[in-house]
Amino acid sequence: LFPQFLEFFFPAVHAAVDWTQQPEFLDKELQKSVPEAVTGKRTVDALVKVRTLAGVEQWLFIHIEVQSQVDPQFAERMFIYAYRLYDRFQQLVVSLAVLGDDSPGWRPAEFALSSLTSAMSFRFSMVKLLDYSAQWDELVANSNPFALVVMAHRQAVTTDQNSPMRVDAKVE
């Protein structure tokens, strides 16, 4: 369901991919590139190599991170994944994050470092499942399976402390 995932959450990325070419999932390469760090084991959901419609032989590495709780180090972790993958493949990594937390103000999308005369900045794309709550009717009408995934997630979050509501949401 990778094409449907991109089409639903990141339509601009989906539109740039040549879907006549089979995506290549690079899970083993990813595990080698992002080994266990001092802060503990760091894992990433998927790394996928796709061909773009750019008209040249250009490969895009797509790094997807699904995060379900607020994490102050999340943007830094996304940066670490990106630079380790760049170091290994010498390709710019398109980093995509799907945030499943319920904190409206937490929207990490950039990590920056600076010291004296040096600075670097890393930006990544993210979507927040919480934002889809206001689009419930559109989700119901959407045939993309990820619309259903978002609805199920939002119902699970909003009925977490209310068992009767949770049962009703599951039946619905």
C-alpha positions in Angstrom: 0.0 0.0 0.0 3.0 2.3 -0.3 1.6 4.2 -3.3 -1.6 4.8 -1.5 0.3 5.9 1.6 2.2 8.6 -0.4 -0.9 9.6 -2.3 -2.9 10.2 0.9 -0.3 11.8 3.1 2.3 13.3 0.7 0.6 13.9 -2.7 3.4 16.1 -4.1 5.9 13.2 -3.4 3.5 10.7 -4.9 3.1 12.9 -8.1 6.9 12.9 -8.6 7.3 9.1 -8.5 7.4 7.0 -11.7 5.0 4.3 -10.6 5.8 2.2 -13.7 9.0 1.3 -11.9 8.8 -1.0 -8.9 9.8 0.7 -5.6 12.6 -1.1 -3.8 12.3 -1.4 0.0 15.7 -1.1 1.6 15.1 -2.3 5.2 18.4 -4.1 5.5 20.4 -1.1 4.2 18.5 1.1 6.6 19.3 -1.1 9.6 23.0 -1.0 8.6 22.9 2.8 8.2 21.2 3.6 11.5 22.8 1.3 14.0 22.2 1.3 17.7 23.2 4.6 19.2 24.3 5.7 22.6 20.8 6.8 23.5 19.4 3.3 22.6 18.2 1.4 19.6 16.9 3.7 16.9 14.7 2.3 14.3 12.9 3.8 11.3 9.8 2.4 9.7 10.8 2.3 6.0 13.4 3.3 3.5 12.2 3.0 -0.1 14.1 3.7 -3.3 11.9 5.0 -6.1 12.5 6.4 -9.6 11.2 9.9 -10.2 9.5 11.4 -13.3 12.3 13.9 -13.6 13.4 12.5 -17.0 16.8 11.6 -15.8 18.0 8.6 -13.8 17.5 10.1 -10.4 16.7 8.0 -7.4 14.9 9.2 -4.4 15.3 7.6 -1.0 12.2 8.0 1.1 12.5 7.8 4.8 9.2 7.5 6.7 8.9 7.9 10.4 5.6 7.4 12.2 5.7 8.9 15.7 2.8 8.6 18.1 4.0 10.6 21.1 5.7 13.9 21.8 9.4 13.5 21.7 11.7 16.5 22.2 14.5 14.8 20.3 12.4 13.7 17.3 13.6 16.4 14.9 17.2 15.6 15.8 16.6 11.9 15.3 15.2 12.7 11.8 18.3 14.7 11.1 20.6 11.8 12.3 18.8 9.3 10.0 19.0 11.7 7.0 22.8 12.4 7.4 23.6 8.7 8.1 21.7 7.7 5.0 23.3 10.4 2.9 26.7 9.3 4.2 26.0 5.8 3.1 24.3 6.3 -0.3 25.5 9.8 -1.3 21.9 10.7 -2.1 19.6 13.3 -0.5 17.0 11.6 1.6 13.4 12.8 1.4 12.3 12.5 5.1 8.6 12.2 5.8 7.0 12.1 9.2 3.5 11.1 10.2 2.7 12.3 13.7 0.0 10.4 15.6 0.2 12.3 18.9 -2.6 14.4 20.3 -0.7 17.6 21.0 -1.8 20.4 18.7 1.3 22.6 19.3 3.9 19.9 18.7 4.9 20.2 15.0 8.6 19.3 14.6 9.7 19.9 11.0 13.2 21.3 11.3 16.5 20.7 13.2 19.2 23.3 13.2 22.7 23.6 14.7 25.1 26.5 14.9 28.4 27.4 16.4 30.5 30.5 15.9 30.6 30.9 12.1 29.1 27.5 11.2 25.5 26.5 10.9 23.3 23.8 9.3 19.6 23.3 9.0 17.5 20.2 8.1 13.9 20.4 7.2 11.5 17.5 6.7 7.9 17.1 5.7 5.3 16.0 8.2 1.6 15.5 8.6 -0.3 15.4 11.8 -3.2 12.9 12.1 -4.8 15.3 14.6 -5.4 17.7 11.7 -7.6 15.2 9.9 -10.2 15.3 12.8 -11.8 18.4 11.2 -12.2 16.6 7.9 -14.2 13.6 9.0 -16.8 13.7 6.2 -14.0 13.9 3.6 -12.3 10.9 5.3 -15.5 8.9 5.2 -16.0 9.6 1.5 -12.3 8.9 0.6 -11.6 5.5 -1.0 -7.9 5.5 -0.1 -7.4 2.9 2.7 -5.3 5.4 4.7 -8.4 7.5 5.2 -9.8 4.5 7.2 -6.5 4.2 9.0 -6.6 7.8 10.1 -10.3 7.5 11.2 -9.4 4.4 13.3 -6.5 6.1 14.8 -8.4 9.3 15.7 -11.2 7.2 17.2 -8.7 5.2 19.3 -7.2 8.4 20.6 -10.4 10.2 21.3 -12.1 7.2 23.0 -9.0 6.1 25.0 -10.6 6.6 28.4 -14.2 5.8 27.5 -14.8 2.1 26.9 -18.5 2.4 25.8 -17.6 5.1 23.2 -14.7 3.0 22.1 -17.0 0.0 21.4 -19.4 2.3 19.5 -16.5 3.7 17.4 -15.3 0.1 16.6 -18.7 -0.9 15.5 -19.1 2.2 13.4 
